């Protein structure tokens, strides 16, 4: 089980499926379990979607996360600032996302642990360089509960 970590989750296709307007399978159950002994952050951008804030309010994710970080654009600096705010360094931070070229790359550049949720439209776009390689790969969110990090 994952304990004493800052866990940064991507939103679209990691927690929520925008194409079907539903949560990803087992997302809420997994979040409830991971909240015990960890700090959960939802990290998402407004880039290309000015209605993201209203969507987050409509689906009611506030209770599932310690903080929701809605940024203009995902980048290394903002993710590092989140870790600094919670007093976590390097391998004390886990980044979970469905995009190698976004969340996984940014997490790796910060020396955080990374978990690629191989799901949705980015599931076939794997790593093209060593800096893009995730520490772990999962096919469903429930697999997070079996990891010991």
HELIX and SHEET records of a PDB file:
HELIX    1   1 UNK A   27  UNK A   34  1                                   8    
HELIX    2   2 UNK A   52  UNK A   59  1                                   8    
HELIX    3   3 UNK A   62  UNK A   64  5                                   3    
HELIX    4   4 UNK A   76  UNK A   85  1                                  10    
HELIX    5   5 UNK A   90  UNK A   92  5                                   3    
HELIX    6   6 UNK A  100  UNK A  104  3                                   5    
HELIX    7   7 UNK A  105  UNK A  109  1                                   5    
HELIX    8   8 UNK A  120  UNK A  122  5                                   3    
HELIX    9   9 UNK A  130  UNK A  132  5                                   3    
HELIX   10  10 UNK A  141  UNK A  146  5                                   6    
SHEET    1   A 6 UNK A  67  UNK A  71  0                                        
SHEET    2   A 6 UNK A  39  UNK A  45  1                                        
SHEET    3   A 6 UNK A   6  UNK A  10  1                                        
SHEET    4   A 6 UNK A  93  UNK A  97  1                                        
SHEET    5   A 6 UNK A 113  UNK A 117  1                                        
SHEET    6   A 6 UNK A 136  UNK A 138  1                                        
SHEET    1   B 2 UNK A  16  UNK A  17  0                                        
SHEET    2   B 2 UNK A  22  UNK A  23 -1                                        
END                                                                             
